């Protein structure tokens, strides 16, 4: 048998097709086409055209065609004019028409031969009757009145009694008849909520499948007393034809009456998705027939083609279907649904040896289900940082330094040292250089740092090596941010700034903090005259590296020494100074800092932390009256002139804006738009010096506002909107905010004004309880008794009274 | 790091999509059983089924939430060739069905497609209420609700022919006015000869035009899912692609004088093939973590380090029973360690070696 998909076109669409007993010939019939093809290995060949002769009347216009189950030469057609026509292919003449039964009054929808008693032919018509013909007697032997409008399909049962047949009708009913009892049907039940277009008896089980305009195929178990729906397949369109697949108990092929031009084969146990889909047709299929083989069937379509389908060319919609779903929410939780493989044992593989006709593994199509899992985040992660920072950052109302310090403190408490550092840097760059006590000095030192940058990058490489080493150590405990690793962080103030970077590396993400140092940190460090010396040692030692810090300073200085003479001097000074400095700092920092990182204790420890946070802010401003001061001052004054001499750049020319801009851009690209947007807000007018274009600024602000929305931080969002200097952002709070108030009396919303009710025609409910005038602006009222009035009147009243001004006796509460 | 919890979704067939709402407090699932379910979180953080309805007459492929500004609105697309817009009815008390389920009603049915609609996504809020669908006949359709208060009226604004069957699409959610509206579509066409399976379309204000096909990085295997990272402040776009592996593509501004629209770089590509075919990719809201899931039934979380190279930071599996049935993953080198004694329901968290592309140049 041919295992190829083949196609042949005709002059007109066929309504039906039928195969002969040997399955090697096919007849197709329609209004303008009536042909027999023999099916060959490579294609179809037309063996007979029955639509010939002088008088092509409506008898040639067919709704259905049936091939006699025994006699290979006998065909029957259901004609659109109500005739049932018998054809004899063996007739020697050109016209093969043998007999015309003119018994039906209206179009005949269906003709069907009995599977074993081949001389029995049954027809179903639009006139609501079925007629059983004995083709030997050339007359309608019996008429069955269905009492319905029209019969769409009729088929003899292959089971139990040889005399049973089923008929389906347009009113949604199924009738079961016995040929011997034309007076009354044996069973009748409503199968569908719309017209039933087709039915098909299962070749083995006592199942009847019905197809309807309600887009379903139902499988009825008829062995029981009452018909029971065993399976329901829901398809995407009205179902026109159905045919059980031979040798596959649970498979049925269907084609749609409208919309869907594909032919689907379903596994009734998985009634939602076709097991296989055949898409050769360009228009809806009108008839289908299996070729006795489960792999091959034929179909005709309204697109005027006859197609020979083979299973290997089918598409499998279920295989293309996405078996998984995944989603992340703002908290970072993951929802995940995936397929559970219900039967892993390849059934067919086991039985292959026993069965002659082995099932292909691809025929396994059992019910599929999914499992769903939720993974909720337990550890401190971005989300918490984000929400906490958003809540606690101060964005306006204080001096730049205070805001930066506060925000740096917040970031530090949350363990985000790089962010904290950026805040500190911003402060240092923008505060100390403007109006700070050491006005001329800091910029010059900054300039030095700029000139040092190249050298820094050289030593930076060494640092990276150190970091990598520490990363290797840190790798194993990567998720556990050990207290030791964080220790250095708490003392962000002086030379330890760089220790921070390194320490964070050791304990936390080994690499993430690096870029900070690359681009901005070191500048800060240098600006504060501490950078290089203490740069790379922190990662080397775990835990109490502060002492090591000091000890290793000289060593690191060697790396720094290559920088140049002047720097060497400055560094040398630093080395000396840095060691005691570091040592002195560890005492206070070590203890609390250890617990500091435990998120649960972040809050109780807040005060302590704030006690500690002054150092960063005070130090650059030389405000701390500790023993550090002398050292710092000494350091600062000494290198500055030295470096100034060597540096050829005019100190004040250096503009730190682009560095900060780079830092913010970097943060934005890391996904930390919070930093970028908050910094812009805190910088206020100084942001102009950053050289970030408005589009980018707007991008950041809108991005930040959106994430705030995801976390339901509306207050912060509106603060950001309010503080924003960008018209497009600022206008957000002025759009689509409508608040309707209701009349206090009839509860009808005020539509025109806020004080006159359209229904009551009065403003009684808007009267002020104190002055008894209509309140046309803000109406303040007590939530308890609902009386109120002008806000200033109420305020005044409450200064002297506790009870409601209306006299209701309520002890009003305003807050 | 992660606590795993199993939910009995009680879908009668495969679940094809899961979607959190904007706040992450509601969840919608859709399945081949033609139904959509909505889950709400109660005070104890349990997920409670709040609605369940038959949405389509075919498999429901995707479900997605609109921005909450437009109400509680879902869009679904299906094998039955339609996409539908659903809205939850609030305030009208009577239709509180049995078991206190909430009612969702179909506001519209978008029936323009002649084939299965494979993906549906709402556009960025700044464009109003827009919806993009794509279908297996290779057509992207952009719909718009001109009046956001009337969800039953949608006009088909654009039809884009993309010549290959589409399996997935994604909007670029960028807040920058420098970034025009952008859509990427993926195709699960099996024929590698048909060229790149990803296409990027941009809106000029008049029409959508194809501006990039990622031909330079050669994605010729079927693409099952695609996702733009939320762009909160980046100057470039990140696009995650689920094909036979996970890939992350950067679309930056082209160098001066280049005729190309984008400077396309393959930023990361999963090097092992542990997950088999990758079916889904999804970003967190910051665009910093990418989740992918593949045939092995594991979720992998990816994060970039400062070198801009992407590392797998976690592999999430279901509970123990699921791990057992999943024999295909035994090839995983680290499996032995994790599966051993831990019988708690907590998900194992372990790290694989280097999975990322080493020849990355740091961008910053």
Contacts between the chains, C-beta under 8 A, distances in Angstrom:
chain1	res1	chain2	res2	distance
A	215	B	57	5.4
A	234	B	34	6.5
A	234	B	57	5.4
A	234	B	58	7.8
A	235	B	57	6.9
A	235	B	58	7.6
A	236	B	57	5.1
A	236	B	58	4.6
A	236	B	79	6.6
A	236	B	80	3.8
A	236	B	81	6.4
A	259	B	81	7.4
A	260	B	81	7.9
A	270	B	13	6.7
A	272	B	12	7.4
A	272	B	13	4.9
A	272	B	32	4.5
A	272	B	33	5.3
A	272	B	34	5.9
A	272	B	58	7.5
A	272	B	59	5.9
A	273	B	13	6.9
A	273	B	32	5.0
A	273	B	58	7.7
A	273	B	59	5.1
A	273	B	79	7.0
A	317	B	59	7.7
A	317	B	79	6.8
A	317	B	116	7.7
A	318	B	32	7.9
A	320	B	167	7.9
A	320	B	188	6.4
A	321	B	14	6.5
A	321	B	16	6.4
A	321	B	32	6.7
A	321	B	59	6.3
A	321	B	61	7.3
A	322	B	16	5.2
A	322	B	17	7.4
A	322	B	61	6.8
A	322	B	167	7.9
A	322	B	224	6.3
A	322	B	225	7.3
A	322	B	279	5.6
A	322	B	280	7.1
A	323	B	14	5.6
A	323	B	16	7.5
A	323	B	279	6.3
A	324	B	279	4.4
A	324	B	280	5.1
A	324	B	293	5.0
A	325	B	15	5.6
A	325	B	16	6.0
A	325	B	17	4.2
A	325	B	18	3.7
A	325	B	19	7.7
A	325	B	29	7.0
A	325	B	30	8.0
A	325	B	280	6.5
A	326	B	18	6.5
A	326	B	280	4.4
A	326	B	281	7.7
A	326	B	282	4.8
A	326	B	291	5.5
A	326	B	292	7.7
A	326	B	293	5.0
A	326	B	299	6.3
A	327	B	18	4.7
A	327	B	19	5.2
A	327	B	20	4.7
A	327	B	27	7.4
A	327	B	282	5.7
A	328	B	20	7.0
A	328	B	282	5.4
A	328	B	283	6.8
A	328	B	284	4.5
A	328	B	285	7.3
A	328	B	289	7.2
A	328	B	291	5.7
A	329	B	20	4.0
A	329	B	23	7.6
A	329	B	24	2.6
A	329	B	25	7.7
A	329	B	285	7.9
A	330	B	20	8.0
A	330	B	22	8.0
A	330	B	23	6.5
A	330	B	24	4.6
A	330	B	284	7.8
A	330	B	285	5.0
A	331	B	24	5.5
A	332	B	284	5.9
A	332	B	289	7.2
A	333	B	20	7.8
A	333	B	24	6.6
A	334	B	2	7.4
A	334	B	291	5.7
A	334	B	299	5.8
A	334	B	301	7.6
A	334	B	316	6.5
A	335	B	18	4.6
A	335	B	20	6.4
A	335	B	27	5.9
A	336	B	18	7.0
A	336	B	291	8.0
A	336	B	293	6.2
A	336	B	299	5.1
A	336	B	316	7.1
A	337	B	9	6.9
A	337	B	15	3.9
A	337	B	17	7.8
A	337	B	18	5.0
A	337	B	29	6.5
A	338	B	15	8.0
A	338	B	293	6.6
A	338	B	297	4.9
A	339	B	14	5.7
A	339	B	297	7.7
A	340	B	322	7.6
A	340	B	325	7.5
A	341	B	325	6.9
A	344	B	325	7.1
A	344	B	327	7.6
A	367	B	13	7.2
A	368	B	13	6.0
A	368	B	14	4.9
A	368	B	32	7.6
A	369	B	11	7.1
A	369	B	12	7.5
A	369	B	13	6.8
A	369	B	14	7.0
A	370	B	9	6.9
A	370	B	11	6.3
A	370	B	13	7.9
A	370	B	14	5.1
A	370	B	15	3.7
A	370	B	31	7.1
A	371	B	6	6.7
A	371	B	9	7.9
A	371	B	318	6.5
A	371	B	322	6.7
A	372	B	6	7.0
A	372	B	7	4.5
A	372	B	8	7.6
A	372	B	9	4.5
A	372	B	15	6.4
A	372	B	18	7.0
A	372	B	29	7.0
A	373	B	4	5.6
A	373	B	5	6.8
A	373	B	6	5.4
A	373	B	7	7.1
A	373	B	316	7.8
A	373	B	318	4.9
A	373	B	319	7.9
A	374	B	4	7.2
A	374	B	5	4.7
A	374	B	6	7.8
A	374	B	7	6.2
A	374	B	47	7.1
A	375	B	2	4.2
A	375	B	3	7.0
A	375	B	4	5.4
A	375	B	5	7.8
A	375	B	299	7.1
A	375	B	316	5.1
A	375	B	347	5.8
A	376	B	2	6.8
A	376	B	3	5.2
A	376	B	5	6.8
A	376	B	45	7.5
A	377	B	1	7.1
A	377	B	2	6.2
A	378	B	1	6.0
A	378	B	2	6.4
A	378	B	3	5.3
A	379	B	1	4.7
A	382	B	284	7.8
A	382	B	286	6.4
A	382	B	288	6.6
A	382	B	289	7.9
A	386	B	286	7.6
A	478	B	351	7.6
A	479	B	1	6.5
A	479	B	349	7.5
A	509	B	305	7.1
A	511	B	305	4.7
A	511	B	306	5.1
A	511	B	307	6.6
A	512	B	305	6.1
A	512	B	306	5.1
A	513	B	306	7.7
A	514	B	306	5.3
A	515	B	306	4.6
A	515	B	364	5.7
A	519	B	364	7.9
A	665	B	235	7.4
A	666	B	364	5.3
A	667	B	233	7.9
A	668	B	232	7.2
A	668	B	233	3.1
A	668	B	234	6.3
A	669	B	233	7.1
A	669	B	234	4.8
A	669	B	235	7.2
A	669	B	236	7.6
A	669	B	363	7.6
A	669	B	364	6.7
A	670	B	288	7.0
A	670	B	304	7.9
A	670	B	306	7.8
A	671	B	232	6.9
A	671	B	286	4.2
A	671	B	287	5.2
A	671	B	288	3.6
A	672	B	286	7.6
A	673	B	232	4.0
A	673	B	233	4.0
A	673	B	286	7.5
A	676	B	233	5.5
A	677	B	233	7.7
A	695	B	176	5.9
A	695	B	177	5.3
A	695	B	178	4.8
A	696	B	176	7.1
A	696	B	178	7.9
A	696	B	233	7.7
A	696	B	235	7.2
A	698	B	175	7.4
A	698	B	176	7.2
A	698	B	177	6.4
A	699	B	174	7.3
A	699	B	175	5.1
A	699	B	176	3.7
A	699	B	177	7.5
A	699	B	178	7.5
A	699	B	231	7.9
A	699	B	232	7.8
A	699	B	233	5.7
A	700	B	232	7.4
A	700	B	233	4.5
A	702	B	175	3.6
A	702	B	176	8.0
A	703	B	175	4.7
A	703	B	230	8.0
A	703	B	231	7.3
A	703	B	232	3.0
A	703	B	233	4.9
A	704	B	232	7.1
A	704	B	233	7.9
A	706	B	175	6.5
A	706	B	232	7.0
A	707	B	232	6.4
A	707	B	285	6.1
A	707	B	286	6.6
A	709	B	22	7.3
A	710	B	22	6.2
A	710	B	23	6.4
A	710	B	24	7.4
A	710	B	285	5.2
A	711	B	23	7.8
A	712	B	23	6.1
A	728	B	177	7.6
